[in-house]
Amino acid sequence: MTSLQVLIAEDDESLRGILAEMLAERGITVMQAADGVQASQMLKDNIRISLLLSDVKMPRMDGYALVEEALMHNSELKVLMMTGYPGDLPPPAVLKAREIRTLAKPFDLDRMCDQVVNMLARP
């Protein structure tokens, strides 16, 4: 599974680090971004990213704007959105056409990592 790469876009540094560590333990290559702008640039620079794990509320560029931009560059990108604001779910209409999964915080970290692995395993 080492060829699969996940980009975590999360402004909470401690959560981002824990998620990265847990996914790396499952054999997944992980990149990290502190906000949507940084994540957007990383997605443009690295076409090998298979899945974007993004918070909805982030500084400079929110998760939905990030996803819209990312899908313009890679229509095959898998997306898992995280939010601590249940009112943010479901995604805006423009994103409903794609299969974008969402998780409400707080979530079980092992279950979330299993979901990432399952999403990566699907064609």
N, C-alpha and C positions, 0 to 999 in steps of 0.2 A: 504494500500500500504506500510505499515511499514516494511514488510518482504523483500521488494525489496531494494537492496543496489546499489548505484552508486559510483564508484571510479573516482574522477577527478584528472587527471595527467596534471598539468599545472604549468610551472615555473614562470608565472606572478602571484605573490601572491594576488594582488588586484582582478584580474579577477577570480582567483580560489575561493576567498572568496565570491565574488558576486554570482557566479554560485552556490556555495554550499548553500548559504542562500536562493536563489530563489528556488532551488530544495527542500530544507527542508520545505519551506513554502507550497509546493505541497504534503507534506507527505512522501517524499522519504528520506531514511537514506543515508547520504553522508559521504564518507571518502575522505581525501585529500592527495595528494602526490605532492612534489615540483619538482620531476624529474622522469625519467623512471626507474631508479634503485630502488628508494623508492617504486614506484608503483608496480614494479615487485614483490618485497618482500611482499607487502600488498596483492597482488592477490594470491600468494602462501599460505599465512597465513589465508586467509578468503575466503572459497569456496562459501559463500553466496552472493558475488558480482555478480549482474545480468548484469551490463552494465559498460563498461569502456568509459569514456569521456576523450579523450587524445589529447593534443597538438601534432603536428608533430615534431616541432623543440624544443628539450629540452636538457639540459646538461646531460652528462654521458651516457644516452641511449635515442635515439630518439623514437618517437611514433611508427614508423613502427616496429622497433626491439622489442619494448615492446609488441605490438599486436601479433607478431609472437610467442614470448615466452609465452604470456598469453594464446593463443589458444592451445598451446601444453598441458597446464594444465587444461583448461576448454574449450572444443570445442563448448559449448553452449553459451559462453559469447557474448553479443551484444556489438558492438563497434560503437562509433561516434567519428570521428577524426575532429580536428579543426586546421586550418592553416592560417597564415597571408601571406603565399607564394603560390599564385595560381599555380605556376609551380610544386608544390609538389603533385598536384592532377592530375590524379587518383592514387590510391595506386599501389605499385609494383605488378607485375604479381602474386607473391605467395599469395597475399592477395585478388586478384580479385575473387578467387573461393568462398570466403565467402561474405556474405552481410555485408559490412562495409560502413556506411554512412559517408559523409564528409561535413563539413561546412567551407566556406571561411570567415575569419575575415576581416573586422568587420561584425558581425551578430547581428540581433535583439535578445536580451536576452530572451524576453518572447517567441519568436518563437522557439528558441533553447530549452528552457525548455519544451515547448509543444512537441517538437520532441522527447525528452528524455522520457517523459511520454508515448507518442504513441509507442515508441520502447519497453518500458517495458510492455505495455499492450498486445503486440503481443506474441503468443506462440513461 
